[in-house]
Every structure is written in C-alpha cells, then in structure tokens.
C-alpha cells in the first residue's frame, strides 16, 4: 500500500519534469542611471580625467573606475545633494615615480606597479607595489596625503613582509618606546 500512495506524487513529478522544453526568462534591462548618479559621474570624471560610472542604492553610492571602486559619501543639505569620495583619494603614479627614482638611486632599476591608478584609502593604509624582479615596495599613506615608503628587493623577504603579523604577535606597548622604565 505504501507504493500506491507514493505513485501519484511520482507521476506528477514526471509530468512536470517531462513538460515543455525550458523557456527563456527575459532579463530586465539595467536600471537607467538617476540624475544624481549621472551628475556625480560627470563631475568625478572631469575631476579625475577618466571615466567613472556611479551607482547608488538607498544606503550608499560607489564610483566604478574600471580598475578600482571608490566609495562615495552623499549628504542632503538645504542646497541639494553633495558628495565626496570617502577616505583619501590616492593616485598610484606619484608613488610609482618616487619608487622608480629610489630604485635607480639604489642601483636596482626595474619596472614596478602599484595596482589601481586611483583608489580610496584610510589614513595609515599601506599600498603594496610589485617590483619586476620579485621584490616589493610599500607606501604608507598619511592623513595629509603624503606617504612613506619601504623597498624590499629580496623576493622571499618581500613575501614575508607582505603578510600581516598574526594578532598574537602584536604587542601593546602603550605610548612608551618599550625601553625599561619608559612606561
């Protein structure tokens, strides 16, 4: 009797499975950019000298530059909507130029790349650059937009330096230098 009770359910499943061939479900066209998105994209493209596509959701807007995405802060004021890039806007070219000169000074001339041409970072962020012969260079971005650099020519050391230390390796030394009696 157990078989007979399951038979109608199996028959229905077979009929559904053997029905018409799969149908194409039309894909809706992408939404038309809003006036706000088009305005921001136009202003940002003019400022950066390259194309930007801006898309907004109710909670945030982002600008797609092709090789990077920039978060945008949008505010509504009595004068209308205003926007700005969230974080510090950093161009790779000045960092690459500086590192290229430093490598030349070290007698280690080689090609390098620091990734996306333009990006948004928080103060203190570290940008990793790849050197042609396997080494790496790092640029730490300060709050005022200036940067400090570190060059590691040895590929093994560069690989190790690329890794963030595990949390248990970080020591909280307070505001002192760590010297005895300095706390």
C-alpha positions in Angstrom: 0.0 0.0 0.0 2.9 2.3 0.6 3.8 2.1 -3.1 0.3 3.1 -4.3 0.3 6.1 -2.0 3.5 7.4 -3.5 2.6 6.7 -7.1 0.5 9.8 -7.8 3.2 12.1 -6.4 5.8 10.4 -8.7 3.5 10.7 -11.7 3.1 14.4 -11.1 6.8 14.9 -10.8 7.4 13.0 -14.1 4.8 15.0 -15.9 6.2 18.3 -14.7 9.8 17.2 -15.5 8.8 16.0 -18.9 6.8 19.1 -19.8 7.8 21.8 -22.3 11.4 22.5 -23.0 13.0 25.2 -20.9 11.8 28.7 -21.6 14.0 31.7 -21.7 13.1 34.1 -18.9 13.6 37.7 -20.2 16.2 39.6 -18.3 15.1 43.1 -17.4 17.2 45.9 -18.8 19.6 47.5 -16.3 18.1 50.5 -14.5 18.5 53.8 -16.1 21.0 55.9 -14.0 19.4 58.6 -11.9 20.0 62.3 -12.3 22.2 62.2 -9.1 24.3 59.2 -10.4 24.8 61.0 -13.8 25.7 64.3 -12.1 28.2 62.7 -9.8 29.7 60.6 -12.6 30.1 63.7 -14.8 31.8 65.7 -12.0 34.0 62.9 -10.9 35.1 62.0 -14.4 36.0 65.7 -15.0 38.0 65.8 -11.7 39.9 62.6 -12.3 40.3 62.9 -16.0 38.9 59.4 -16.7 35.5 57.7 -17.0 33.5 56.9 -13.9 30.2 55.0 -13.6 28.3 55.8 -10.4 25.6 53.6 -8.9 23.6 54.3 -5.8 21.4 52.2 -3.5 19.3 53.8 -0.7 22.3 53.3 1.7 25.4 54.3 -0.4 26.9 55.2 -3.7 30.0 53.9 -5.4 32.0 55.0 -8.4 33.4 52.3 -10.7 36.6 53.4 -12.4 37.2 50.1 -14.2 40.3 49.1 -12.1 39.0 50.4 -8.8 35.8 51.2 -6.9 35.6 54.4 -4.9 33.1 54.7 -2.0 31.2 58.0 -2.1 29.7 59.9 0.9 26.4 61.5 -0.1 24.6 64.1 2.0 21.4 66.0 1.5 21.6 69.7 2.5 19.2 72.6 2.0 21.1 73.5 -1.1 20.7 70.0 -2.5 22.8 66.8 -2.7 26.5 67.0 -2.1 29.1 64.2 -2.5 32.7 63.4 -1.8 35.0 60.4 -2.1 35.1 58.6 1.3 38.6 58.3 2.5 41.8 59.7 0.9 41.9 59.7 -2.9 45.4 58.4 -3.8 46.9 58.2 -7.3 49.5 55.5 -7.9 51.6 57.5 -10.4 53.4 59.8 -7.9 54.2 56.8 -5.7 55.5 54.8 -8.6 57.6 57.7 -9.8 59.1 58.2 -6.4 59.9 54.5 -6.0 61.3 54.3 -9.6 63.7 57.1 -8.6 64.6 55.4 -5.3 65.3 52.1 -7.1 67.5 54.0 -9.6 69.4 55.6 -6.6 69.9 52.1 -5.2 71.3 50.8 -8.5 68.3 48.4 -8.8 66.5 49.9 -11.7 63.4 47.8 -12.6 59.7 48.2 -13.6 57.1 48.3 -10.9 53.4 48.6 -10.5 51.3 49.8 -7.5 48.0 48.5 -8.8 44.9 50.6 -9.5 45.8 54.1 -10.9 43.4 55.8 -8.4 42.0 54.4 -5.2 40.4 55.5 -1.9 42.2 54.5 1.3 42.0 55.4 5.0 44.9 57.2 6.7 47.6 54.7 7.6 46.8 52.4 4.8 49.6 50.5 3.2 49.7 50.2 -0.6 51.8 47.2 -1.9 53.7 47.6 -5.1 55.2 44.8 -7.1 58.8 45.0 -8.4 59.9 43.4 -11.7 62.5 41.1 -10.1 60.2 39.7 -7.3 60.7 42.3 -4.6 58.0 44.6 -3.3 57.7 48.2 -2.2 55.2 49.6 0.3 53.8 53.1 0.6 52.0 54.0 3.8 49.6 56.9 3.3 49.4 59.7 5.9 46.3 61.6 6.7 47.6 64.6 4.8 48.1 62.5 1.6 51.9 62.3 2.0 53.5 58.9 2.0 56.4 57.0 3.4 58.0 54.1 1.5 59.8 50.8 2.2 61.6 48.8 -0.5 62.3 45.1 -0.1 64.4 43.8 -3.0 64.7 40.2 -1.9 61.6 38.2 -3.1 61.5 35.9 0.0 61.7 38.8 2.4 59.2 40.8 0.3 56.8 37.9 0.5 57.2 37.7 4.3 56.8 41.5 4.6 53.5 41.3 2.6 51.9 39.2 5.3 50.2 40.9 8.3 51.5 39.5 11.6 49.0 37.3 13.4 47.2 39.1 16.2 49.1 37.2 18.9 52.4 38.6 17.5 51.3 42.2 18.1 52.3 43.6 21.4 50.6 46.5 23.1 53.5 48.6 24.3 51.4 51.7 25.3 52.7 55.1 24.4 56.3 54.4 25.5 59.1 53.2 23.3 59.3 49.9 25.1 62.6 50.6 26.9 62.9 49.7 30.5 61.4 52.4 32.8 59.7 54.1 29.9 56.2 53.1 30.8 
